[in-house]
């Protein structure tokens, strides 16, 4: 009873198996679609991170990408493609500088002299023994 209401789905595949070339074509189309999505996301990401483009121009590009996706993406890559790599490299360099500055800030910039002075202060306060002080001093000098 349920099979008649929903239809016999097994009959869809019985008389029409996929050939080898159907599978190859499916894989090729899937690859092309994923590549298309990657290009679109790359264009949209570049467009919205570029501060030199006005809001109206960004809106026009997005409308073009929605209604004429292949043509507008081709035009975008031709007109602004070389700048995409430069802008990506600049953003990467800025992110690297910010990360390095953060790491330096968090890690602190102590020199071996500062480390030995801190160890001496702990030794004088009685917080560490002579052997621990010597170990910290050796570690700071190495």
N, C-alpha and C positions, 0 to 999 in steps of 0.2 A: 504494500500500500504506500509506504513512504517512498519507495523507489519510483512509483508512478507519479507522485506529486512533485518530487524534486527532479525527476527525469533520471534516466539511466546514464550516469556520467562515465561509466566504463566504456560505453559504445563510442565515445569521442575519440579514443586512442586506438581502438581495435583496427579500424580499416585505414588509418592514416598515420603510420609511424614516421618519425622525423628521419630524414636521410642524413648522411654524413655532411653534405653541403648545407643543409638547413642548420645544423649545429655550428658549422664554421661561420655561416652568415650571422647567426645569433651572437656568437662570440665577437665578431667584428663590429656589429651594430652596438653591442654593449660597451665595447672599448671606445668607440667613437662617441657614445653618449657620455661616458665618464670623462673623456678628454674635453668634450664640450662644456660640461659642468665645471671642470677645473679652470678652463679659460674664462668662463663667466665669473666665477668667484674671484679669480685673479684680477680681472678688469674692475669688478665692483670694489674689491679691496683697495686697489690702486687709486681708483677714482675718489673714494671717500677719505683716503689718508692724504691726498694731495691738497695742500692748503692754498695753492695758487689758482685753483679752479673755483669759480663762483658757484653759489647755490643753484642759480638758474641753469648754468651749464651742466652741473651734476644731474639736475632733474631732467634735462633734455637727453643726456646720455642714458639715464635709466629708462625713460620712456622709449627711446630708440632700442635699447636692449630688450625691452619687453615685446614691442610690436614688430621689430625687424631684427631679430637677434643675430642672424648670420651676417647680414650686411653691416650692422652697426658695430659688431665685434671686430669684423675685418677692418673697417674704417678706423676704429679705435686703436687697433694694433699697428696699423700703418702710420697713423699720425702721432700717436703717443707711445708707441712700443719701445723705442730706444730709451725714453725717459723712465719707463717702468723699472728697468733694471737699476738705473742710477738712484731713483727714489728708494727702491728696496734696499740697496747697499747703504744709503744714507741713514735710513731707519734702523738698519741692523747695527751700524756703527754707533748711533746714538744710544740704542738699547744696551750695547756692550759697555759704553762709557758709563751709563747710569748704573749698570750692574757692578762694574769695577769700583765705582765710587761708593756704592752701598756696601760692598764687601770690605773695602778699606775702613769705612766708618764703623761697621759692626766689629770687625776684627781688631781694630785699634792699631796704631802705628807705634809700637814699642820697640826701641832699639835694644841691643844687648846691654848697653850701659843702664838703661831704665830697668831692665829685668833684674840685673845684678843689684841695683839700688833697692828695688822692691824686696828682693830676697834678703838683703842686709837689714832692711827695716823689720822684716818678719823675724829675723834671727835676733836682732836687738830687743824686740818685744817679747821674745821667748816663745813664739808660736812654732818655730821649727828648731831642730837640733843642728849641730855643726855639720854632721854628715849630710843632712838634707840641704843645708845651705851650699855645701860644696857641690852636691849633685845639681842643684839649680844653676849654680855659677857655671859649671861645666856644660850644662845643656844650653845656656845662653850664649856661650862662646863658640859652640860648635855650629 
